[in-house]
Amino acid sequence: MLHPYMSNMSACIIKAPKLCFMDTSLYAYLCEWQDARMLEDSVMGGSFFEIFVVSELVKNASAYGFDPRMMLYYYRDIGRKETGFLLPAQGALHSIEAKNAESPGRPTPI
């Protein structure tokens, strides 16, 4: 579960977390994708790529001894525009955007 990022961390309890399915192989099997071409052509391809990125970030954080639940968040504004993932580190906020496109465009400012 990814919790929303807010400057007031007690407010995070009120907002809904984002549920991420971490096993990409099982996800592909449940969607009945038999090969990579089916995945590329699917409308769920972007979601699949986002799940892959989240799972890699979680594995990386765990490998370095960090609790990913305490350092990986998502951001959604009042207009329900979502900006990938946020990683607070060393007093700064780093945005990670996961787009399944050849030219994903410019990052959304926070």
Backbone as CSV, one residue per row, in Angstrom:
resi,resn,N_x,N_y,N_z,CA_x,CA_y,CA_z,C_x,C_y,C_z
1,MET,0.827,-1.177,0.000,0.000,0.000,0.000,0.870,1.239,0.000
2,LEU,0.597,2.153,-0.886,1.276,3.441,-0.911,0.357,4.474,-0.289
3,HIS,0.891,5.213,0.641,0.104,6.249,1.286,0.328,7.570,0.561
4,PRO,-0.659,8.454,0.605,-0.481,9.754,-0.041,0.513,10.600,0.725
5,TYR,1.246,11.435,0.012,2.195,12.331,0.666,1.481,13.609,1.067
6,MET,1.685,13.999,2.304,1.174,15.270,2.821,2.190,15.803,3.813
7,SER,2.265,17.121,3.889,3.210,17.704,4.843,2.795,17.395,6.274
8,ASN,1.503,17.259,6.518,1.002,16.883,7.832,0.746,15.382,7.813
9,MET,1.674,14.616,8.360,1.600,13.158,8.247,0.377,12.564,8.939
10,SER,-0.188,13.231,9.958,-1.385,12.691,10.603,-2.578,12.736,9.653
11,ALA,-2.544,13.632,8.668,-3.620,13.710,7.679,-3.589,12.524,6.726
12,CYS,-2.467,11.823,6.634,-2.361,10.657,5.748,-3.325,9.557,6.155
13,ILE,-3.656,9.498,7.406,-4.561,8.459,7.899,-5.945,8.640,7.294
14,ILE,-6.335,9.890,7.045,-7.661,10.189,6.530,-7.760,9.860,5.041
15,LYS,-6.717,10.131,4.272,-6.725,9.913,2.834,-6.563,8.434,2.506
16,ALA,-7.113,8.043,1.380,-7.074,6.633,0.983,-5.706,6.257,0.428
17,PRO,-5.141,5.148,0.886,-3.885,4.667,0.304,-4.144,4.077,-1.078
18,LYS,-3.084,3.960,-1.844,-3.155,3.381,-3.179,-2.650,1.942,-3.080
19,LEU,-3.458,1.016,-3.490,-3.095,-0.395,-3.421,-2.331,-0.788,-4.673
20,CYS,-1.142,-1.344,-4.505,-0.307,-1.763,-5.632,-0.102,-3.274,-5.571
21,PHE,-0.390,-3.924,-6.670,-0.180,-5.358,-6.812,1.288,-5.552,-7.141
22,MET,2.052,-6.217,-6.291,3.502,-6.239,-6.418,4.067,-7.334,-7.330
23,ASP,3.348,-8.386,-7.583,3.867,-9.499,-8.371,3.471,-9.325,-9.837
24,THR,4.402,-8.849,-10.664,4.080,-8.584,-12.063,3.777,-9.863,-12.850
25,SER,4.409,-10.956,-12.494,4.142,-12.222,-13.199,2.714,-12.696,-12.954
26,LEU,2.288,-12.648,-11.700,0.923,-13.054,-11.369,-0.079,-12.084,-11.985
27,TYR,0.247,-10.802,-11.989,-0.610,-9.784,-12.591,-0.805,-10.071,-14.086
28,ALA,0.267,-10.370,-14.789,0.184,-10.686,-16.219,-0.628,-11.963,-16.449
29,TYR,-0.449,-12.946,-15.582,-1.188,-14.201,-15.711,-2.690,-13.971,-15.497
30,LEU,-3.036,-13.199,-14.462,-4.448,-12.934,-14.168,-5.119,-12.114,-15.273
31,CYS,-4.337,-11.282,-15.964,-4.868,-10.506,-17.096,-4.879,-11.318,-18.387
32,GLU,-4.378,-12.542,-18.315,-4.332,-13.480,-19.444,-3.509,-12.955,-20.616
33,TRP,-2.383,-12.304,-20.295,-1.449,-11.872,-21.330,-0.508,-13.038,-21.615
34,GLN,-0.531,-13.540,-22.845,0.312,-14.674,-23.180,1.696,-14.289,-23.668
35,ASP,1.845,-13.055,-24.130,3.155,-12.625,-24.602,3.303,-11.112,-24.428
36,ALA,4.500,-10.625,-24.718,4.806,-9.208,-24.519,3.969,-8.312,-25.434
37,ARG,3.656,-8.796,-26.629,2.857,-7.992,-27.571,1.464,-7.708,-26.999
38,MET,0.861,-8.699,-26.373,-0.456,-8.493,-25.759,-0.376,-7.440,-24.657
39,LEU,0.701,-7.461,-23.894,0.894,-6.481,-22.830,1.057,-5.078,-23.418
40,GLU,1.865,-4.953,-24.460,2.093,-3.654,-25.097,0.812,-3.069,-25.683
41,ASP,-0.038,-3.908,-26.226,-1.272,-3.451,-26.862,-2.414,-3.227,-25.872
42,SER,-2.250,-3.679,-24.667,-3.312,-3.587,-23.669,-3.432,-2.178,-23.093
43,VAL,-4.658,-1.809,-22.731,-4.867,-0.520,-22.063,-4.287,-0.544,-20.648
44,MET,-4.003,-1.714,-20.137,-3.439,-1.864,-18.799,-1.911,-1.843,-18.804
45,GLY,-1.302,-1.631,-19.958,0.157,-1.633,-20.068,0.805,-0.584,-19.177
46,GLY,0.212,0.600,-19.103,0.747,1.655,-18.248,0.678,1.283,-16.786
47,SER,-0.427,0.678,-16.378,-0.583,0.224,-14.994,0.445,-0.853,-14.661
48,PHE,0.657,-1.756,-15.607,1.634,-2.821,-15.410,3.033,-2.238,-15.220
49,PHE,3.395,-1.259,-16.048,4.711,-0.630,-15.934,4.858,0.088,-14.594
50,GLU,3.803,0.765,-14.155,3.831,1.446,-12.860,4.050,0.452,-11.722
51,ILE,3.389,-0.683,-11.794,3.559,-1.722,-10.771,5.000,-2.245,-10.777
52,PHE,5.558,-2.423,-11.963,6.946,-2.859,-12.066,7.874,-1.850,-11.386
53,VAL,7.676,-0.557,-11.652,8.516,0.490,-11.056,8.371,0.484,-9.532
54,VAL,7.148,0.383,-9.030,6.929,0.347,-7.576,7.641,-0.848,-6.964
55,SER,7.514,-2.010,-7.582,8.144,-3.201,-7.013,9.667,-3.063,-6.983
56,GLU,10.239,-2.441,-8.030,11.691,-2.229,-8.045,12.119,-1.224,-6.978
57,LEU,11.345,-0.168,-6.775,11.651,0.809,-5.721,11.568,0.178,-4.337
58,VAL,10.568,-0.663,-4.128,10.414,-1.346,-2.837,11.574,-2.307,-2.604
59,LYS,11.948,-3.073,-3.634,13.082,-4.002,-3.492,14.378,-3.246,-3.211
60,ASN,14.583,-2.135,-3.902,15.787,-1.343,-3.711,15.848,-0.768,-2.295
61,ALA,14.743,-0.225,-1.824,14.705,0.328,-0.459,14.983,-0.760,0.564
62,SER,14.367,-1.912,0.393,14.564,-3.021,1.334,16.001,-3.520,1.316
63,ALA,16.623,-3.549,0.142,18.008,-4.018,0.031,18.970,-3.123,0.798
64,TYR,18.625,-1.841,0.904,19.490,-0.906,1.634,19.041,-0.697,3.077
65,GLY,18.108,-1.529,3.539,17.702,-1.495,4.938,16.674,-0.434,5.292
66,PHE,16.003,0.122,4.296,14.967,1.118,4.559,13.592,0.472,4.515
67,ASP,12.669,1.028,5.268,11.286,0.570,5.236,10.569,1.357,4.139
68,PRO,10.192,0.725,3.023,9.579,1.467,1.922,8.275,2.155,2.312
69,ARG,7.595,1.640,3.344,6.345,2.275,3.770,6.596,3.647,4.380
70,MET,7.828,3.891,4.803,8.172,5.165,5.411,8.869,6.119,4.442
71,MET,9.081,5.679,3.203,9.830,6.540,2.300,9.300,6.602,0.872
72,LEU,8.227,5.905,0.579,7.680,5.933,-0.767,6.201,6.296,-0.683
73,TYR,5.831,7.362,-1.359,4.468,7.867,-1.314,3.987,8.161,-2.721
74,TYR,2.697,8.409,-2.859,2.170,8.926,-4.115,1.564,10.284,-3.830
75,TYR,1.381,11.075,-4.870,0.822,12.413,-4.699,-0.355,12.604,-5.639
76,ARG,-1.445,13.094,-5.106,-2.630,13.409,-5.907,-3.171,14.739,-5.408
77,ASP,-3.413,15.666,-6.330,-3.916,16.967,-5.893,-5.448,16.960,-5.820
78,ILE,-6.016,18.105,-5.481,-7.467,18.201,-5.318,-8.191,17.893,-6.621
79,GLY,-7.575,18.247,-7.745,-8.166,17.964,-9.057,-7.987,16.523,-9.493
80,ARG,-7.501,15.678,-8.597,-7.267,14.245,-8.807,-6.194,13.974,-9.859
81,LYS,-5.313,14.954,-10.110,-4.158,14.725,-10.975,-3.102,14.040,-10.140
82,GLU,-2.583,12.954,-10.669,-1.610,12.170,-9.911,-0.220,12.344,-10.496
83,THR,0.747,12.495,-9.611,2.141,12.595,-10.019,2.870,11.400,-9.442
84,GLY,3.091,10.404,-10.226,3.884,9.230,-9.868,4.107,8.996,-8.397
85,PHE,5.364,8.957,-8.021,5.741,8.627,-6.661,6.635,9.705,-6.089
86,LEU,6.596,9.853,-4.794,7.442,10.825,-4.111,8.347,10.099,-3.142
87,LEU,9.581,10.540,-3.116,10.593,9.934,-2.273,11.264,11.047,-1.461
88,PRO,10.854,11.232,-0.188,11.526,12.240,0.621,12.887,11.721,1.075
89,ALA,13.931,12.482,0.806,15.283,12.065,1.195,16.156,13.287,1.419
90,GLN,16.876,13.273,2.515,17.853,14.307,2.852,17.258,15.708,2.779
91,GLY,16.045,15.868,3.305,15.411,17.172,3.361,14.810,17.652,2.064
92,ALA,14.835,16.833,1.024,14.265,17.206,-0.267,13.201,16.195,-0.661
93,LEU,12.348,16.588,-1.581,11.294,15.728,-2.076,11.580,15.413,-3.540
94,HIS,11.781,14.131,-3.848,12.127,13.699,-5.205,10.910,13.044,-5.854
95,SER,10.592,13.467,-7.061,9.455,12.932,-7.793,9.941,11.872,-8.783
96,ILE,9.243,10.749,-8.825,9.562,9.672,-9.758,8.311,9.414,-10.583
97,GLU,8.416,9.628,-11.862,7.280,9.447,-12.758,7.465,8.169,-13.561
98,ALA,6.455,7.319,-13.586,6.518,6.058,-14.328,5.503,6.119,-15.458
99,LYS,5.992,6.359,-16.675,5.116,6.441,-17.844,5.542,5.408,-18.870
100,ASN,4.584,4.710,-19.394,4.838,3.716,-20.426,4.605,4.367,-21.790
101,ALA,5.549,5.242,-22.183,5.429,5.952,-23.454,6.817,6.295,-23.969
102,GLU,6.906,6.505,-25.264,8.200,6.881,-25.843,8.597,8.288,-25.440
103,SER,7.624,9.190,-25.333,7.900,10.555,-24.885,6.849,10.929,-23.832
104,PRO,7.143,10.671,-22.576,6.147,10.861,-21.515,5.774,12.307,-21.232
105,GLY,6.505,13.271,-21.757,6.164,14.671,-21.500,6.907,15.229,-20.315
106,ARG,6.532,16.422,-19.925,7.201,17.118,-18.835,6.612,16.683,-17.501
107,PRO,7.443,16.606,-16.447,6.929,16.257,-15.127,6.002,17.351,-14.604
108,THR,5.013,16.945,-13.833,4.084,17.888,-13.222,4.735,18.493,-11.997
109,PRO,4.786,19.833,-11.903,5.379,20.443,-10.707,4.515,20.197,-9.487
110,ILE,5.163,20.074,-8.356,4.441,19.830,-7.099,4.360,21.125,-6.330
